[in-house]
């Protein structure tokens, strides 16, 4: 399912304009991404948490040649599903 299909489903179930629902979904996702990028943890009760974690620079190996290489530091987006969401998946 993509964002257009989600917007259609929400618009149909709430009798709303699809383009406005799509704009709201786009704004929601942009707001979440911007907040996480700034270092904030975004919590959606019953769904989960989005947060940013830092990965330090480290030494690795090229799997093809076996030679040592430096892997640069990076940021990684993490998502932790809420217990309610996990329970719903196992029903």
N, CA, C and O atoms as a MOPAC input file, in Angstrom:
PM7 MOZYME 1SCF
protein

 N      0.85600 1    -1.16500 1     0.00000 1
 C      0.00000 1     0.00000 1     0.00000 1
 C      0.90500 1     1.23200 1     0.00000 1
 O      1.88300 1     1.29500 1     0.74500 1
 N      0.56800 1     2.20900 1    -0.84300 1
 C      1.35000 1     3.44300 1    -0.89500 1
 C      0.53000 1     4.60200 1    -0.31900 1
 O     -0.61600 1     4.41600 1     0.08900 1
 N      1.12800 1     5.79800 1    -0.28800 1
 C      0.45600 1     6.94300 1     0.34200 1
 C     -0.82900 1     7.34100 1    -0.39100 1
 O     -1.77500 1     7.81200 1     0.24100 1
 N     -0.87400 1     7.15800 1    -1.70000 1
 C     -2.08900 1     7.48600 1    -2.44700 1
 C     -3.23000 1     6.55600 1    -2.05400 1
 O     -4.37300 1     6.99100 1    -1.91100 1
 N     -2.91700 1     5.28500 1    -1.88200 1
 C     -3.94200 1     4.32300 1    -1.47100 1
 C     -4.41200 1     4.57900 1    -0.04200 1
 O     -5.59500 1     4.43200 1     0.26500 1
 N     -3.48600 1     4.96000 1     0.82300 1
 C     -3.86100 1     5.32000 1     2.19200 1
 C     -4.77400 1     6.53800 1     2.18100 1
 O     -5.79000 1     6.56400 1     2.87500 1
 N     -4.41200 1     7.54900 1     1.39100 1
 C     -5.22400 1     8.76400 1     1.29000 1
 C     -6.61500 1     8.44500 1     0.75800 1
 O     -7.60400 1     8.98900 1     1.25000 1
 N     -6.70500 1     7.57900 1    -0.23100 1
 C     -8.00900 1     7.19500 1    -0.77900 1
 C     -8.86700 1     6.49500 1     0.26700 1
 O    -10.06200 1     6.76900 1     0.38100 1
 N     -8.26700 1     5.60600 1     1.01600 1
 C     -9.01200 1     4.86500 1     2.03700 1
 C     -9.52800 1     5.81000 1     3.13000 1
 O    -10.68000 1     5.70500 1     3.55200 1
 N     -8.67300 1     6.72700 1     3.58300 1
 C     -9.09000 1     7.68600 1     4.61600 1
 C    -10.15600 1     8.62600 1     4.07500 1
 O    -11.14500 1     8.89800 1     4.75500 1
 N     -9.96300 1     9.12300 1     2.85600 1
 C    -10.93600 1    10.03700 1     2.25200 1
 C    -12.29700 1     9.37300 1     2.10800 1
 O    -13.32400 1     9.99600 1     2.37800 1
 N    -12.31300 1     8.11500 1     1.68400 1
 C    -13.58000 1     7.40300 1     1.51600 1
 C    -14.26200 1     7.12500 1     2.84500 1
 O    -15.48200 1     7.24900 1     2.94900 1
 N    -13.49800 1     6.75000 1     3.86300 1
 C    -14.11200 1     6.39900 1     5.13800 1
 C    -14.57900 1     7.61400 1     5.93200 1
 O    -15.42300 1     7.48500 1     6.81800 1
 N    -14.03300 1     8.79900 1     5.62100 1
 C    -14.42600 1    10.00900 1     6.34600 1
 C    -15.11300 1    11.04100 1     5.45700 1
 O    -15.37200 1    12.16500 1     5.88800 1
 N    -15.40500 1    10.66000 1     4.22700 1
 C    -16.07400 1    11.54500 1     3.27000 1
 C    -15.34900 1    12.88700 1     3.13600 1
 O    -15.94000 1    13.95600 1     3.29300 1
 N    -14.03800 1    12.79100 1     2.83800 1
 C    -13.19500 1    13.97900 1     2.68300 1
 C    -12.61800 1    14.03900 1     1.26900 1
 O    -12.65900 1    13.06400 1     0.51900 1
 N    -12.08200 1    15.20300 1     0.93000 1
 C    -11.43400 1    15.42300 1    -0.35100 1
 C    -10.08700 1    14.68500 1    -0.36800 1
 O     -9.26500 1    14.87700 1     0.52800 1
 N     -9.85900 1    13.83900 1    -1.38900 1
 C     -8.63200 1    13.05000 1    -1.46700 1
 C     -7.37600 1    13.90400 1    -1.50400 1
 O     -6.38000 1    13.57300 1    -0.86200 1
 N     -7.41700 1    14.99200 1    -2.24600 1
 C     -6.20600 1    15.82500 1    -2.36800 1
 C     -5.84600 1    16.48000 1    -1.03400 1
 O     -4.66700 1    16.65100 1    -0.72600 1
 N     -6.84800 1    16.84500 1    -0.24600 1
 C     -6.57000 1    17.43800 1     1.07100 1
 C     -6.01900 1    16.38400 1     2.02900 1
 O     -5.11000 1    16.66700 1     2.81000 1
 N     -6.56300 1    15.18300 1     1.97100 1
 C     -6.05400 1    14.10200 1     2.81500 1
 C     -4.61600 1    13.78600 1     2.42800 1
 O     -3.76800 1    13.57600 1     3.29600 1
 N     -4.34100 1    13.75200 1     1.13700 1
 C     -2.97300 1    13.48600 1     0.66200 1
 C     -2.01100 1    14.56600 1     1.15100 1
 O     -0.88700 1    14.25900 1     1.54600 1
 N     -2.44300 1    15.82800 1     1.12800 1
 C     -1.61700 1    16.93300 1     1.61800 1
 C     -1.35700 1    16.79300 1     3.11900 1
 O     -0.25000 1    17.06600 1     3.58400 1
 N     -2.36300 1    16.37100 1     3.87200 1
 C     -2.20400 1    16.17500 1     5.31700 1
 C     -1.20300 1    15.04900 1     5.58900 1
 O     -0.33800 1    15.18500 1     6.45400 1
 N     -1.31500 1    13.94800 1     4.86100 1
 C     -0.37800 1    12.83600 1     5.04000 1
 C      1.04100 1    13.27600 1     4.70200 1
 O      1.97800 1    12.94700 1     5.42900 1
 N      1.21100 1    14.01400 1     3.60900 1
 C      2.53400 1    14.51000 1     3.23000 1
 C      3.10700 1    15.43000 1     4.30600 1
 O      4.29100 1    15.34800 1     4.63100 1
 N      2.26500 1    16.30700 1     4.85800 1
 C      2.71200 1    17.21000 1     5.93000 1
 C      3.08400 1    16.42500 1     7.19000 1
 O      4.07000 1    16.74600 1     7.85300 1
 N      2.30600 1    15.41200 1     7.51500 1
 C      2.59500 1    14.57700 1     8.68100 1
 C      3.95700 1    13.91600 1     8.53700 1
 O      4.77300 1    13.96500 1     9.45700 1
 N      4.20500 1    13.30000 1     7.39000 1
 C      5.47700 1    12.61200 1     7.17100 1
 C      6.65300 1    13.58500 1     7.15400 1
 O      7.72800 1    13.26400 1     7.66100 1
 N      6.46000 1    14.76400 1     6.58000 1
 C      7.51600 1    15.77500 1     6.56000 1
 C      7.81300 1    16.25700 1     7.97300 1
 O      8.97500 1    16.43400 1     8.33700 1
 N      6.77100 1    16.47000 1     8.76900 1
 C      6.94100 1    16.91200 1    10.14900 1
 C      7.69700 1    15.87100 1    10.96500 1
 O      8.58900 1    16.21800 1    11.73900 1
 N      7.34900 1    14.60700 1    10.79800 1
 C      8.05500 1    13.53600 1    11.50600 1
 C      9.52200 1    13.51700 1    11.09700 1
 O     10.40400 1    13.46900 1    11.95500 1
 N      9.78900 1    13.55600 1     9.79200 1
 C     11.16800 1    13.52000 1     9.30100 1
 C     11.97600 1    14.71800 1     9.79500 1
 O     13.11900 1    14.55600 1    10.22100 1
 N     11.39600 1    15.91500 1     9.74400 1
 C     12.10700 1    17.11400 1    10.20100 1
 C     12.39700 1    17.04900 1    11.69400 1
 O     13.48400 1    17.43000 1    12.13100 1
 N     11.43900 1    16.57200 1    12.47900 1
 C     11.63000 1    16.48200 1    13.92700 1
 C     12.71900 1    15.47500 1    14.28100 1
 O     13.56600 1    15.74300 1    15.13300 1
 N     12.69300 1    14.33100 1    13.63400 1
 C     13.70000 1    13.31000 1    13.90800 1
 C     15.07400 1    13.79700 1    13.47000 1
 O     16.06900 1    13.54900 1    14.15200 1
 N     15.13400 1    14.48700 1    12.34200 1
 C     16.41000 1    15.00700 1    11.85000 1
 C     17.03200 1    15.99100 1    12.84300 1
 O     18.25500 1    16.07000 1    12.96000 1
 N     16.18600 1    16.73900 1    13.55600 1
 C     16.67100 1    17.69500 1    14.56100 1
 C     17.08300 1    17.01100 1    15.86400 1
 O     17.60100 1    17.66000 1    16.77200 1
 N     16.85300 1    15.70400 1    15.95300 1
 C     17.25300 1    14.96900 1    17.13900 1
 C     16.11800 1    14.67000 1    18.09800 1
 O     16.34300 1    14.06200 1    19.14500 1
 N     14.90600 1    15.08100 1    17.76700 1
 C     13.75600 1    14.80500 1    18.62900 1
 C     13.28100 1    13.36900 1    18.42500 1
 O     13.43900 1    12.79700 1    17.34600 1
 N     12.70500 1    12.80400 1    19.46400 1
 C     12.06500 1    11.49600 1    19.36000 1
 C     10.58900 1    11.74400 1    19.09700 1
 O      9.94600 1    12.50000 1    19.82500 1
 N     10.05100 1    11.11700 1    18.06700 1
 C      8.63300 1    11.27700 1    17.72000 1
 C      7.89500 1    10.02100 1    18.16600 1
 O      8.18800 1     8.91400 1    17.71500 1
 N      6.93000 1    10.21900 1    19.06200 1
 C      6.17000 1     9.10700 1    19.60900 1
 C      4.72000 1     9.20800 1    19.15900 1
 O      4.06900 1    10.23400 1    19.35300 1
 N      4.22600 1     8.13900 1    18.56000 1
 C      2.82100 1     8.05300 1    18.16000 1
 C      2.19400 1     6.93300 1    18.99400 1
 O      2.36900 1     5.75500 1    18.68300 1
 N      1.46000 1     7.30100 1    20.05600 1
 C      0.90400 1     6.29100 1    20.96100 1
 C      0.09000 1     5.23500 1    20.21300 1
 O     -0.73200 1     5.55400 1    19.35400 1
 N      0.33600 1     3.99200 1    20.55500 1
 C     -0.35000 1     2.88200 1    19.91400 1
 C      0.27200 1     2.46500 1    18.59700 1
 O     -0.12200 1     1.44500 1    18.03000 1
 N      1.24300 1     3.23500 1    18.08800 1
 C      1.90300 1     2.91300 1    16.82500 1
 C      3.38400 1     2.64700 1    17.03600 1
 O      3.87100 1     1.56100 1    16.72200 1
 N      4.11400 1     3.64200 1    17.57300 1
 C      5.53500 1     3.44100 1    17.82000 1
 C      6.29500 1     4.74000 1    17.94800 1
 O      5.71200 1     5.82400 1    17.99100 1
 N      7.62400 1     4.61100 1    18.00800 1
 C      8.51700 1     5.75900 1    18.16600 1
 C      9.54600 1     5.78000 1    17.04200 1
 O     10.06800 1     4.74400 1    16.62900 1
 N      9.82000 1     6.97800 1    16.56500 1
 C     10.88200 1     7.21000 1    15.59200 1
 C     11.98000 1     7.98600 1    16.30900 1
 O     11.70100 1     8.95700 1    17.01200 1
 N     13.22000 1     7.56200 1    16.13100 1
 C     14.33000 1     8.31000 1    16.71100 1
 C     15.57500 1     8.12900 1    15.86000 1
 O     15.67900 1     7.20100 1    15.05800 1
 N     16.51100 1     9.03700 1    16.05700 1
 C     17.75100 1     9.03800 1    15.29800 1
 C     18.86000 1     8.49800 1    16.18100 1
 O     18.94600 1     8.87000 1    17.35100 1
 N     19.69700 1     7.64200 1    15.65800 1
 C     20.84500 1     7.15800 1    16.40900 1
 C     22.10700 1     7.46100 1    15.61300 1
 O     22.09200 1     7.51200 1    14.38300 1
 N     23.18900 1     7.65800 1    16.33800 1
 C     24.47700 1     7.97300 1    15.72100 1
 C     25.30500 1     6.69700 1    15.61600 1
 O     25.39600 1     5.92400 1    16.57000 1
 N     25.89300 1     6.49000 1    14.47600 1
 C     26.83400 1     5.38300 1    14.30100 1
 C     28.21600 1     6.00000 1    14.16800 1
 O     28.43100 1     6.86900 1    13.32300 1
 N     29.13600 1     5.56600 1    14.98200 1
 C     30.48600 1     6.12100 1    14.94800 1
 C     31.25900 1     5.55100 1    13.76100 1
 O     30.91700 1     4.50500 1    13.20900 1
 N     32.30300 1     6.27000 1    13.39400 1
 C     33.18800 1     5.78000 1    12.32900 1
 C     33.87300 1     4.51000 1    12.83300 1
 O     34.20200 1     4.39300 1    14.01400 1
 N     34.07700 1     3.57900 1    11.93300 1
 C     34.70100 1     2.32100 1    12.34100 1
 C     35.48700 1     1.73000 1    11.17000 1
 O     35.36900 1     2.15800 1    10.02200 1
 N     36.27600 1     0.74800 1    11.51200 1
 C     37.06400 1     0.08100 1    10.48900 1
 C     36.33900 1    -1.18300 1    10.05400 1
 O     35.85200 1    -1.95100 1    10.88400 1
 N     36.27600 1    -1.38400 1     8.76800 1
 C     35.63500 1    -2.57700 1     8.23000 1
 C     36.53100 1    -3.22400 1     7.19700 1
 O     37.67900 1    -2.81900 1     7.01300 1
 N     36.00700 1    -4.21600 1     6.53300 1
 C     36.76200 1    -4.89500 1     5.48900 1
 C     35.94000 1    -4.95000 1     4.21500 1
 O     34.72600 1    -5.15000 1     4.24900 1
 N     36.61300 1    -4.77200 1     3.10200 1
 C     35.98100 1    -4.91800 1     1.80600 1
 C     35.74400 1    -6.41100 1     1.60200 1
 O     36.70300 1    -7.18100 1     1.57400 1
 N     34.48200 1    -6.84000 1     1.45700 1
 C     34.22200 1    -8.27600 1     1.34400 1
 C     34.81100 1    -8.91400 1     0.08400 1
 O     35.07800 1   -10.11500 1     0.05900 1
 N     35.00900 1    -8.12300 1    -0.93800 1
 C     35.53200 1    -8.66100 1    -2.19800 1
 C     37.04200 1    -8.89600 1    -2.12100 1
 O     37.54800 1    -9.92700 1    -2.56300 1
 N     37.76600 1    -7.89200 1    -1.53400 1
 C     39.22500 1    -7.98600 1    -1.52300 1
 C     39.79500 1    -8.34400 1    -0.15400 1
 O     40.93000 1    -8.81000 1    -0.05300 1
 N     39.01000 1    -8.12800 1     0.89500 1
 C     39.50400 1    -8.40300 1     2.24400 1
 C     40.34400 1    -7.28100 1     2.81600 1
 O     40.80100 1    -7.37900 1     3.95500 1
 N     40.56300 1    -6.20800 1     2.04800 1
 C     41.38400 1    -5.10800 1     2.54300 1
 C     40.60600 1    -4.25400 1     3.55000 1
 O     39.38100 1    -4.15800 1     3.48800 1
 N     41.34600 1    -3.63500 1     4.48100 1
 C     40.72700 1    -2.79300 1     5.48900 1
 C     40.24100 1    -1.49400 1     4.85000 1
 O     40.84600 1    -0.98000 1     3.90900 1
 N     39.13400 1    -0.97700 1     5.38400 1
 C     38.61000 1     0.29800 1     4.89400 1
 C     37.93400 1     1.01900 1     6.04700 1
 O     37.52700 1     0.40000 1     7.03000 1
 N     37.82100 1     2.32200 1     5.91700 1
 C     37.18800 1     3.13500 1     6.94300 1
 C     35.72000 1     3.34200 1     6.57300 1
 O     35.41100 1     3.78100 1     5.46500 1
 N     34.83500 1     3.03000 1     7.48600 1
 C     33.40400 1     3.26500 1     7.28800 1
 C     33.07100 1     4.54700 1     8.03800 1
 O     33.27500 1     4.63900 1     9.24900 1
 N     32.56100 1     5.53100 1     7.31700 1
 C     32.30300 1     6.85400 1     7.88600 1
 C     31.18300 1     6.81900 1     8.92300 1
 O     30.31600 1     5.94600 1     8.88900 1
 N     31.21500 1     7.77100 1     9.83300 1
 C     30.13800 1     7.93100 1    10.81300 1
 C     28.85300 1     8.29500 1    10.07400 1
 O     28.89300 1     8.95300 1     9.03400 1
 N     27.72300 1     7.86700 1    10.60900 1
 C     26.44900 1     8.16000 1     9.95200 1
 C     25.32800 1     8.20400 1    10.97700 1
 O     25.48700 1     7.80000 1    12.12800 1
 N     24.20400 1     8.70100 1    10.52500 1
 C     22.99800 1     8.73800 1    11.34400 1
 C     22.04700 1     7.68500 1    10.80700 1
 O     21.97700 1     7.45300 1     9.60000 1
 N     21.31600 1     7.05100 1    11.71400 1
 C     20.41100 1     5.98500 1    11.31600 1
 C     19.04800 1     6.23100 1    11.95300 1
 O     18.96000 1     6.54800 1    13.13900 1
 N     17.99100 1     6.08500 1    11.16700 1
 C     16.63400 1     6.22300 1    11.66800 1
 C     16.21600 1     4.89000 1    12.27900 1
 O     16.37000 1     3.83300 1    11.66700 1
 N     15.69000 1     4.96100 1    13.48500 1
 C     15.21400 1     3.75700 1    14.16300 1
 C     13.72900 1     3.89200 1    14.44100 1
 O     13.23800 1     4.97600 1    14.75800 1
 N     13.01900 1     2.78000 1    14.32000 1
 C     11.59600 1     2.73700 1    14.64200 1
 C     11.37100 1     1.59600 1    15.61200 1
 O     11.81800 1     0.47300 1    15.38200 1
 N     10.67600 1     1.89300 1    16.69600 1
 C     10.30100 1     0.87600 1    17.67000 1
 C      8.78900 1     0.79900 1    17.69500 1
 O      8.12000 1     1.78300 1    18.00900 1
 N      8.24900 1    -0.35000 1    17.37000 1
 C      6.80000 1    -0.52400 1    17.35600 1
 C      6.26700 1    -0.54800 1    18.78000 1
 O      6.89200 1    -1.10600 1    19.68200 1
 N      5.10300 1     0.06600 1    18.96900 1
 C      4.44400 1     0.07200 1    20.27400 1
 C      3.87100 1    -1.30900 1    20.56600 1
 O      3.60300 1    -2.08600 1    19.65000 1
 N      3.68800 1    -1.60500 1    21.84100 1
 C      3.13800 1    -2.89300 1    22.24400 1
 C      1.76600 1    -3.12900 1    21.62200 1
 O      1.45200 1    -4.24600 1    21.20900 1
 N      0.94800 1    -2.08100 1    21.55500 1
 C     -0.39100 1    -2.21600 1    20.97200 1
 C     -0.31100 1    -2.64400 1    19.50400 1
 O     -1.11500 1    -3.46000 1    19.05200 1
 N      0.64300 1    -2.10300 1    18.76800 1
 C      0.81100 1    -2.47200 1    17.35300 1
 C      1.31000 1    -3.90500 1    17.23300 1
 O      0.83300 1    -4.66500 1    16.39000 1
 N      2.27000 1    -4.27600 1    18.07900 1
 C      2.77400 1    -5.65600 1    18.05800 1
 C      1.66400 1    -6.64300 1    18.37600 1
 O      1.53200 1    -7.67700 1    17.72200 1
 N      0.86600 1    -6.31300 1    19.38700 1
 C     -0.24800 1    -7.19800 1    19.75500 1
 C     -1.24000 1    -7.33700 1    18.61300 1
 O     -1.75200 1    -8.42600 1    18.35700 1
 N     -1.51300 1    -6.23000 1    17.92500 1
 C     -2.46200 1    -6.26900 1    16.80900 1
 C     -1.95700 1    -7.14100 1    15.66000 1
 O     -2.75200 1    -7.78900 1    14.97900 1
 N     -0.64200 1    -7.16300 1    15.44100 1
 C     -0.06400 1    -7.97600 1    14.38300 1
 C     -0.16200 1    -9.45900 1    14.71100 1
 O     -0.14800 1   -10.29600 1    13.80800 1
 N     -0.25900 1    -9.79000 1    15.98900 1
 C     -0.28900 1   -11.19300 1    16.40600 1
 C     -1.68300 1   -11.70300 1    16.71500 1
 O     -1.81700 1   -12.81100 1    17.23300 1
 N     -2.71900 1   -10.94700 1    16.42100 1
 C     -4.09400 1   -11.39300 1    16.65000 1
 C     -4.53800 1   -12.37000 1    15.59300 1
 O     -5.67100 1   -12.84900 1    15.63100 1

